Amino acid sequence: MLTYRRGRLWLLTVMALLPVLLTGAPDHLYMSELVLFPSQAEYVAITNPTGQPIQLGNYYLTDATDTVNGKYYYNLPSGTDFWSESSSDFIARFPDTTLSPGDVLIVGLARRSDYQAEYGNPPHLALKNDLLSASSSVSTIPTRPYGYMDDIKGTLVLFYWDGSSATVQDVDYLLYGGLEKAVDKSTVPGYLADTPVSQQSYASVHGVNQKMIHSDEGSEPASGGNGITGHDETGEPLNTTWDVVDKTESKPHITAVQVLPANPTTEDTLTFQVSVTDESGTLSVYLVTRFDDVRQEHPMPEVSTGNYSFQMPPPEHAGQLLYYAKAENGWGLVDSSIVQSVTISEPPEVLTIRDVRDNFDTYDGKTVTLRGVMTIGSGKLRTDRLSAYFQDGSGRGINVYSPSMIDLPRGTDVEITGSLEEYNGVKELVVSSHTVWGTAPVPDPLDITIEVLRRDPWEYEGTFLSLSGRISSRSDNIGGGSNIDIDDGTGSVTIRIWNSTNILVNESGSVINDELDSLLQSGNMISVKAVGGIYNESPQLLVAYAEDFAPWQEGSEWDAGVSLDIAPYPFVPRAGEKLQYTFGFPSGVRLVLRVYDMSGRHVATLFDEFKGLSRQITRTWDGRDAAGRLLTPGQYIMHLEGTDRETGKVTYDLAPFVIAVRF
């Protein structure tokens, strides 16, 4: 079997279709070009404007219309009166060939050598060399070498017969020079009505150094006819759909439109691209679309030589989009690509890290694909293999692991496919393959208190967090890293900095960052961005970058004097409840917060410290005195005293509260 694809012949440009409307676009083969003389160089071009390859084994081509003796091609199934038997007429069947979508088949209507002698290249097929007789009992291709087409008037019909049906089907019908050779099957049994001969039109015949081109196939009646797709091929206004042009004037040559992405969703911008070549020097290219029965034409700017593009915003909803490109050149000749379609779908539900973590029993051991941004990159926690973290838009992260090292720096936007496992409380995505999409901002950390973190450390394991507090202790070179304990008033947690990160202490155990070393001293207030971790079933914070530490001042800016506010409700320390209080102070004061019972007896000091800058701070108290004992239920007074360092002036504020009992 031979397959014919698009190719340029001398003075020939591939012909394609210009639909007036997408709904009226041709859905069958059509004859796109015809040359009648010189006789030895006659040819017809046949175009496949559909999106499917078409097998030609049951297609026929004929000029053998004998209106005087009543011999017509449509009688072929009966075996009689289907051919004029004239030496200048033929009815021929195509060999077993395939015409690909959008491609053109050049059929020389003489010998192959005759065509090549005129044009310099052989045709795809030649009547005398390649086409077959329509009958097994008699040859329907006469012996004369060339000169079959009438130069003044005649018909050329492309039709289909499966070899067994009682009727044939018109594929394309060309009447030229006059109505003398017109066909009307209206009264023939088995056929529907054709357009009456008196109402048919005919194409003009070309002159010397000219050719006939089919500029608008698809304008014939679309239903109720004898065509292969139900059209009435005899009703086409041939006087307007066929043009005569110089052989040196060619239509633009346009390729099929490429659309990206190939499987778009309603979240995608669609990019349409097409290539067009032309010899006229002036060219306008458009993308024609139909969506929701709305037809639109969009100019396609030239983005590089011969390449045109158009970007369509994401559609508002799912559906099928029909589209093709058309080009008109400076000679007024038009070409178009085949009509194509693309299905626009709703975006699939994306599996997120939160989905996986919330339903880990379901996903444990399963292979999944997740996409996120690296929060701790490779080579930080381990240098011999990949142990890192990434996080997606769901606000949760997970450890990514591989026994070999993979280069995934912080900020890498990566899609990872792998199996889900749990190791010592750490949920891991064990990498089997990955695709790097580029870089992206590191996700914003989740602001959290240590109390919330300690309440459920497994909930936040793997997630990028932000905390603030005071450093209570620090130990270096503990198991290959530094442990820094931080307290935010709601609880304490350990920050772990592995020496392999090389941000504080190196793998030889020496401090290498004096600035960070100075910041991370006991008593200092810091803010930290870290990934939640688990060690011995307790929470810890993993930090791998020096920039994730910063000095911190508790509270917010304050421009007033000493003030104290307490949440207006009793609290029960024995049930684990805490009292929330907010205090403000000016700059340069010694600040003392004490608790008294109603008799005036001092029972606890919550803090006694110097404050350099004015702030407003919110803290909590667990109801214990300096010795760690819970105060007994009753009424109490919280007293805030501020002493100005320069003037010695003392200001104060106080607020009552109740310690209750839960029955």
C-alpha positions in Angstrom: 0.0 0.0 0.0 1.3 3.5 -0.9 0.7 6.5 1.3 0.9 10.0 -0.2 2.0 12.9 1.9 2.4 16.6 1.3 5.2 17.5 -1.1 5.9 20.5 -3.5 6.0 20.0 -7.2 7.3 22.5 -9.7 4.8 25.4 -10.1 2.4 23.5 -7.8 1.5 24.5 -4.3 -0.5 22.2 -2.1 -4.1 23.1 -2.2 -6.3 23.1 0.9 -9.7 24.1 1.8 -11.2 27.4 2.8 -14.4 26.7 4.8 -16.9 29.6 5.0 -18.1 28.3 8.3 -16.7 25.5 10.4 -20.1 23.8 10.3 -20.0 23.9 6.5 -16.4 22.7 6.2 -15.8 19.9 3.7 -15.8 16.4 5.1 -14.7 14.5 2.0 -12.1 14.5 -0.7 -12.4 17.3 -3.3 -10.6 18.2 -6.6 -8.6 21.3 -5.8 -6.8 22.1 -9.1 -7.2 21.2 -12.8 -5.0 21.8 -15.8 -6.5 21.0 -19.3 -3.7 21.8 -21.6 -1.2 21.2 -23.0 -2.9 17.8 -23.6 0.1 15.7 -22.5 0.4 17.7 -19.3 -3.2 17.5 -18.0 -3.5 16.8 -14.3 -6.0 17.1 -11.4 -5.1 17.7 -7.8 -7.2 15.9 -5.1 -7.1 17.2 -1.5 -8.0 15.4 1.7 -9.4 18.2 4.0 -10.5 15.8 6.8 -8.7 14.8 9.9 -8.5 11.2 8.9 -6.5 9.2 6.3 -8.6 8.1 3.4 -8.0 4.8 1.6 -8.7 5.3 -2.1 -9.2 1.7 -3.3 -12.9 2.2 -3.9 -12.7 5.7 -5.4 -13.1 6.4 -9.2 -12.4 9.3 -11.6 -14.1 9.8 -14.9 -14.7 12.3 -17.7 -16.9 9.8 -19.6 -20.3 11.5 -19.7 -22.2 10.6 -22.9 -25.4 12.6 -22.7 -26.4 11.7 -26.3 -26.4 8.0 -25.7 -27.4 8.0 -22.1 -24.2 6.5 -20.7 -23.2 7.8 -17.3 -20.8 6.8 -14.5 -23.6 6.2 -12.1 -24.6 3.1 -14.0 -21.4 1.3 -13.0 -23.1 -1.0 -10.5 -25.4 -2.4 -13.3 -22.4 -3.2 -15.5 -23.9 -1.5 -18.5 -24.1 2.0 -20.0 -21.5 3.4 -17.5 -18.9 4.4 -20.1 -19.0 6.2 -23.4 -16.4 3.8 -24.9 -14.9 6.8 -26.7 -11.1 6.7 -27.2 -10.9 10.1 -25.5 -12.9 9.2 -22.4 -11.9 7.2 -19.3 -13.4 5.8 -16.1 -10.7 4.6 -13.8 -10.4 3.2 -10.3 -7.7 4.3 -7.9 -5.1 1.7 -6.7 -4.9 0.7 -3.1 -3.4 4.0 -1.8 -4.0 6.2 1.2 -4.3 10.0 1.2 -3.2 11.5 4.6 -5.1 14.3 6.3 -4.5 17.7 4.8 -2.5 16.3 1.9 -2.8 16.5 -1.9 -2.6 13.9 -4.5 -1.4 14.9 -8.0 -2.9 12.7 -10.7 -1.4 13.1 -14.2 -4.1 12.5 -16.8 -1.7 10.9 -19.3 1.6 9.0 -19.0 4.0 9.6 -16.1 6.7 10.5 -18.5 4.5 13.1 -20.3 3.8 15.0 -17.0 7.5 14.8 -15.9 8.6 16.2 -19.3 6.4 19.2 -18.8 6.9 19.9 -15.1 10.2 18.4 -14.2 8.8 16.1 -11.5 6.7 13.0 -11.7 3.0 13.1 -10.5 2.0 11.0 -7.5 -0.1 8.8 -9.8 -0.6 8.8 -13.6 -3.7 7.7 -15.4 -1.8 5.5 -17.9 0.6 4.0 -15.4 -1.2 3.6 -12.1 -4.9 3.9 -12.3 -7.0 0.7 -12.9 -9.9 -0.1 -15.2 -13.3 0.3 -13.7 -14.4 -3.0 -15.2 -12.8 -6.5 -15.1 -14.4 -7.4 -18.4 -13.3 -4.4 -20.5 -10.6 -1.8 -20.3 -12.1 1.6 -19.5 -8.8 3.5 -20.0 -8.3 3.7 -23.8 -4.9 3.1 -25.4 -4.3 6.7 -26.6 -1.3 8.2 -24.6 -2.9 11.5 -23.7 -5.5 14.1 -24.6 -8.5 12.8 -22.6 -9.9 16.0 -21.2 -11.9 18.3 -23.5 -10.2 21.7 -23.6 -13.5 23.6 -24.1 -16.3 21.9 -22.1 -16.8 18.8 -20.2 -17.2 17.1 -16.8 -14.8 15.5 -14.3 -16.3 13.4 -11.6 -14.7 11.9 -8.5 -17.0 9.2 -7.1 -17.1 6.2 -4.7 -18.4 2.7 -5.1 -17.8 -0.2 -2.7 -18.2 -2.8 -5.5 -21.5 -4.3 -4.3 -24.0 -1.5 -3.6 -26.7 -0.7 -6.2 -25.6 3.0 -6.4 -22.5 5.1 -6.4 -21.8 8.1 -4.3 -20.6 11.5 -5.7 -17.5 12.8 -4.0 -16.8 15.9 -6.1 -18.4 17.1 -9.4 -16.9 19.6 -11.8 -18.7 20.9 -14.9 -16.8 23.4 -17.0 -17.3 25.4 -20.2 -21.0 24.8 -20.5 -24.0 22.7 -19.4 -23.7 20.1 -22.3 -22.1 17.4 -20.1 -24.2 18.0 -17.0 -25.5 15.1 -15.0 -28.9 14.8 -13.2 -29.8 11.6 -11.4 -33.1 12.8 -10.2 -35.2 10.2 -12.1 -32.8 7.3 -11.8 -34.0 4.6 -9.4 -32.1 4.5 -6.1 -30.9 8.1 -6.3 -32.1 11.2 -4.7 -32.8 14.3 -6.7 -29.9 16.2 -8.1 -29.9 19.9 -9.0 -31.7 20.3 -12.3 -29.4 20.8 -15.2 -30.9 24.2 -16.0 -30.1 25.3 -12.4 -26.5 24.0 -12.4 -23.6 26.3 -13.0 -20.2 25.6 -14.6 -16.7 26.8 -14.1 -14.8 28.9 -16.6 -12.0 27.2 -18.7 -8.5 28.5 -18.2 -6.3 29.9 -20.9 -2.7 29.4 -21.9 -0.3 29.3 -18.9 -3.2 29.3 -16.6 -4.9 26.7 -14.3 -8.2 26.3 -12.6 -8.3 26.2 -8.8 -11.1 25.2 -6.4 -11.2 28.0 -3.9 -14.3 27.1 -1.9 -15.5 23.5 -1.6 -18.3 23.2 0.9 -20.8 25.7 -0.4 -23.1 23.1 -2.1 -26.3 21.9 -0.4 -25.2 20.0 2.7 -28.1 17.5 2.8 -30.6 15.7 0.6 -28.1 14.8 -2.1 -26.2 11.8 -3.6 -22.8 12.8 -2.2 -20.7 10.5 0.0 -21.6 12.7 3.0 -25.1 13.5 1.9 -24.3 16.7 0.0 -25.7 17.6 -3.4 -22.5 17.9 -5.3 -24.3 19.0 -8.5 -25.7 22.1 -6.6 -22.3 23.7 -6.0 -22.0 27.2 -7.6 -19.1 26.2 -9.7 -18.9 29.6 -11.4 -17.8 31.1 -8.1 -16.1 28.2 -6.3 -13.6 27.6 -9.2 -11.2 30.4 -10.2 -8.8 30.8 -13.2 -5.3 32.0 -12.2 -1.9 32.1 -13.7 0.3 29.1 -13.2 2.8 31.3 -11.5 0.2 32.4 -9.0 -0.2 30.0 -6.2 -2.2 29.8 -3.0 -0.3 30.1 0.3 0.9 26.8 1.6 -0.4 26.3 5.1 0.2 23.4 7.6 -2.1 21.9 10.1 -2.5 24.0 13.2 -0.6 22.9 16.3 -2.2 23.6 19.7 -0.5 23.5 23.1 -1.2 22.0 25.5 -2.4 19.0 23.6 -4.9 18.1 26.3 -6.0 21.5 27.7 -8.1 22.2 30.7 -10.1 25.3 31.7 -7.0 26.5 33.5 -4.8 26.5 30.5 -4.0 29.3 28.0 -4.2 27.8 24.5 -1.4 28.5 22.1 -2.1 27.9 18.4 0.8 27.8 15.9 0.9 27.4 12.1 3.5 27.6 9.4 2.6 29.4 6.1 4.8 29.9 3.0 3.8 32.2 0.2 5.3 33.8 -2.9 3.1 36.9 -3.3 4.9 39.0 -0.7 1.8 39.9 1.2 0.0 37.6 3.6 -2.7 37.8 6.3 -3.2 34.8 8.6 -6.2 34.1 10.9 -7.3 31.5 13.3 -11.0 30.6 12.9 -12.6 29.0 16.0 -16.1 27.8 17.0 -16.9 27.3 20.6 -20.4 27.2 22.0 -21.7 27.8 18.5 -19.9 31.1 18.4 -17.6 31.6 15.4 -14.6 34.0 15.8 -11.7 35.0 13.6 -8.4 35.9 15.4 -5.5 37.6 13.7 -2.3 35.5 14.0 0.8 37.6 14.1 4.0 36.4 12.5 6.4 35.4 15.4 9.2 34.3 13.1 9.7 33.9 9.4 6.8 31.9 8.1 5.5 31.0 11.6 2.3 32.5 13.1 0.8 32.2 16.5 -2.2 33.2 18.6 -2.8 32.8 22.3 -6.4 32.2 23.6 -7.2 32.8 27.3 -8.5 29.8 29.3 -12.1 28.9 28.3 -14.7 29.6 30.9 -15.9 26.0 30.8 -15.3 22.6 29.3 -16.3 21.7 25.8 -15.1 21.0 22.2 -13.3 23.7 20.3 -13.2 23.6 16.5 -10.5 25.5 14.8 -8.5 26.0 11.6 -6.2 28.6 10.2 -6.6 30.5 6.9 -4.2 32.6 4.9 -4.9 35.1 2.1 -2.1 36.4 0.0 -1.5 39.5 -2.1 -3.0 37.8 -5.2 -6.3 37.3 -3.3 -5.8 33.6 -3.1 -6.7 31.8 0.0 -5.6 28.6 1.7 -6.7 27.0 4.9 -5.7 24.2 7.1 -7.9 21.2 7.9 -10.6 21.6 10.4 -9.5 20.2 13.8 -10.9 19.9 17.2 -9.6 19.8 20.7 -11.5 18.8 23.8 -11.2 21.2 26.8 -11.7 19.4 30.1 -12.1 20.5 33.6 -8.8 20.2 35.4 -8.3 16.9 37.3 -8.2 17.0 41.0 -4.6 17.3 42.0 -3.3 15.0 44.8 -1.8 17.2 47.5 0.6 16.6 50.3 -2.2 17.4 52.7 -4.4 14.7 51.1 -1.6 12.2 51.5 -0.8 13.1 55.1 -4.5 13.3 56.2 -5.1 9.8 54.7 -1.7 8.2 55.1 -3.2 4.7 55.9 -4.8 4.7 52.5 -1.6 5.9 50.6 1.0 4.0 52.7 3.1 1.9 50.3 1.3 3.3 47.2 3.0 5.1 44.3 1.9 8.7 43.9 3.0 11.8 42.0 3.3 15.1 44.0 4.5 18.5 42.9 6.0 21.1 45.2 8.8 23.5 46.0 11.9 22.4 47.9 12.0 24.0 51.4 15.2 22.1 52.5 17.2 21.2 49.5 19.6 18.3 48.8 23.0 18.0 50.5 21.9 19.7 53.7 20.6 17.1 56.0 22.6 14.3 54.4 25.5 14.4 52.1 25.6 10.8 51.0 22.0 10.5 49.8 18.9 12.6 49.3 17.0 13.5 52.4 15.2 16.8 51.9 11.8 18.4 52.2 9.3 19.9 49.8 5.9 21.5 50.2 2.9 22.3 47.9 0.1 24.8 47.9 -1.9 22.8 50.4 0.3 24.2 53.2 1.9 20.9 54.1 5.3 19.3 53.4 6.9 15.9 53.3 10.4 14.4 53.4 11.7 13.3 50.0 14.2 10.4 50.1 16.5 8.6 47.7 19.4 6.2 48.5 21.4 8.2 45.9 22.0 12.0 45.8 19.7 14.0 43.5 20.4 17.7 42.9 17.3 19.5 44.2 18.3 22.9 45.7 16.0 25.0 47.8 13.4 26.7 45.7 13.3 24.0 43.0 9.8 23.4 41.6 9.8 19.7 41.1 7.3 16.9 40.4 8.2 13.7 42.1 6.8 10.2 41.6 7.6 7.6 44.3 6.3 5.3 47.0 5.0 6.6 50.4 6.6 5.1 53.5 6.9 6.0 57.2 10.2 5.7 59.1 10.5 6.5 62.8 7.5 8.8 62.6 8.7 10.6 59.5 6.5 10.3 56.4 8.7 9.9 53.3 8.2 10.0 49.6 10.8 7.6 48.2 11.8 9.0 44.8 11.5 6.8 41.7 11.5 9.6 39.1 11.3 13.4 39.1 10.8 16.3 36.7 12.2 19.7 37.5 9.9 22.5 36.2 12.1 25.4 37.2 12.4 27.5 40.3 9.7 29.1 42.5 9.5 31.1 45.7 9.8 29.0 48.9 6.3 28.6 50.4 5.3 31.0 53.2 5.8 29.3 56.5 2.9 28.5 58.8 3.0 30.8 62.0 2.6 28.5 65.0 3.1 28.4 68.7 5.3 25.8 70.4 2.3 24.7 72.4 0.3 23.9 69.3 3.3 22.1 67.8 3.9 20.0 70.9 0.2 19.1 71.1 0.4 17.2 67.7 3.9 17.2 66.3 3.0 14.5 63.6 0.5 17.0 62.1 3.3 19.5 61.4 6.1 17.1 60.6 7.5 18.0 57.2 5.8 21.4 57.1 7.6 24.8 56.8 6.9 26.7 60.1 7.6 30.0 61.6 8.2 30.5 65.4 9.6 33.1 67.7 11.0 33.0 71.2 13.9 33.1 73.6 16.9 30.8 73.4 17.1 28.9 76.7 20.1 26.7 76.0 22.5 25.7 73.2 24.8 22.7 72.8 27.1 22.1 69.8 28.5 18.9 68.3 25.8 16.7 69.7 25.6 13.7 67.4 26.9 15.7 64.5 24.9 18.9 65.0 23.8 21.7 67.3 20.7 21.6 69.6 19.2 25.0 70.4 16.2 25.1 72.8 13.8 27.9 72.3 10.8 29.0 74.5 8.0 31.2 73.2 6.1 31.4 76.5 3.8 28.5 75.5 6.4 25.8 75.6 9.9 24.9 74.4 11.2 22.9 71.5 14.7 22.0 70.1 16.0 23.5 67.0 18.3 21.0 65.2 21.1 22.3 62.9 23.1 19.5 61.4 26.8 20.2 60.9 26.4 19.0 57.3 24.5 22.3 56.6 27.7 24.3 57.2 25.8 27.3 58.5 26.9 27.4 62.1 29.4 24.6 62.9 31.2 22.6 60.2 31.6 18.9 60.0 35.0 19.2 61.8 33.1 20.7 64.8 34.3 24.3 64.4 32.1 27.4 64.5 32.3 28.9 61.0 29.6 31.7 61.1 30.4 34.3 63.8 27.4 36.4 63.1 25.0 33.4 63.5 26.9 32.1 66.5 26.4 35.5 68.2 22.7 35.5 67.4 22.1 32.0 68.7 23.3 32.5 72.3 21.2 31.8 75.3 18.9 34.6 76.3 18.6 36.0 72.8 15.2 36.5 71.3 15.0 35.1 67.7 12.5 34.2 65.0 13.1 31.1 63.0 11.8 29.4 59.9 12.1 25.7 60.1 10.7 22.4 58.9 8.9 20.4 61.6 10.6 17.2 62.5 10.2 14.2 64.8 12.9 12.8 67.1 12.2 10.1 69.7 8.5 10.9 69.2 9.0 14.5 70.2 8.9 17.6 68.0 12.0 19.3 66.7 12.7 22.1 64.2 15.1 21.4 61.3 17.0 24.5 60.0 19.4 24.3 57.1 19.9 28.0 56.0 21.4 30.8 58.0 18.9 33.3 56.5 16.1 31.4 58.3 17.2 33.0 61.6 16.6 36.6 62.6 16.7 38.7 65.7 13.3 39.1 67.1 11.5 41.5 69.4 8.5 40.3 71.2 5.1 42.0 70.6 4.2 45.0 68.4 5.0 48.7 68.4 3.5 50.7 71.3 3.2 54.5 71.7 1.5 54.7 75.1 2.5 54.2 78.8 2.3 51.1 81.0 -0.9 49.1 80.5 -2.2 45.7 81.4 -5.2 43.7 80.0 -6.4 40.3 81.0 -8.8 38.0 79.2 -12.1 38.5 81.1 -12.9 35.0 82.2 -11.9 32.6 85.0 -9.2 30.0 84.2 -8.5 26.5 85.6 -4.8 25.8 85.9 -5.4 22.3 87.2 -7.2 21.5 83.9 -4.2 22.7 81.9 -5.7 26.1 81.0 -3.6 29.2 80.7 -4.4 32.9 81.3 -3.7 35.2 78.4 -2.6 38.7 79.2 -1.4 41.7 77.2 0.9 44.4 78.5 2.4 47.6 77.0 5.2 49.8 78.1 7.3 52.8 77.0 11.0 52.8 76.1 13.7 52.6 78.8 11.8 51.1 81.7 12.4 48.4 84.3 9.2 46.3 84.1 8.0 44.0 86.9 4.8 41.9 86.7 3.6 40.5 90.1 0.6 38.5 91.3 -1.1 39.3 94.7 -4.0 37.6 96.4 -6.9 39.7 97.7 -5.3 40.2 101.1 -2.4 41.9 99.4 0.1 39.1 99.8 2.6 38.7 97.0 2.3 35.2 95.6 4.3 35.2 92.3 6.5 37.3 90.1 6.0 36.6 86.4 9.0 38.7 85.2 11.4 41.4 86.2 13.4 42.8 83.3 14.6 45.9 81.6 12.8 47.0 78.3 14.8 49.2 76.0 12.1 49.8 73.3 8.4 50.4 73.8 6.3 47.4 72.8 3.0 45.7 73.4 3.3 42.0 74.2 0.8 39.1 74.6 1.8 36.2 76.8 0.2 33.4 78.7 0.6 32.2 82.3 0.0 28.7 83.6 -1.1 29.7 87.2 2.1 28.6 88.9 4.3 30.5 91.4 8.0 30.8 91.3 8.4 27.4 92.9 6.2 25.8 90.2 3.2 25.3 92.5 -0.3 25.8 91.3 -2.1 28.7 93.0 -5.2 27.8 94.9 -8.6 28.8 93.5 -9.7 32.4 94.3 -9.5 36.0 93.3 -6.2 37.6 92.5 -4.7 40.9 91.3 -2.0 41.1 88.5 0.1 44.2 89.0 2.4 45.7 86.3 4.9 48.3 87.5 7.2 50.3 85.2 10.1 52.4 86.4 11.6 55.0 84.0 15.4 54.5 84.0 16.2 58.2 83.5 13.6 59.9 85.8 12.8 57.2 88.3 9.2 57.8 87.8 7.0 54.8 88.5 3.8 54.0 86.7 1.6 51.0 87.0 -1.6 49.2 85.9 -3.4 46.3 87.5 -6.2 43.9 86.6 -8.1 41.3 88.6 -8.6 37.7 87.6 -10.1 34.5 89.0 -8.6 31.0 89.4 -11.5 28.6 89.2 -12.2 25.0 90.0 -13.8 22.6 87.5 -16.3 20.1 89.0 
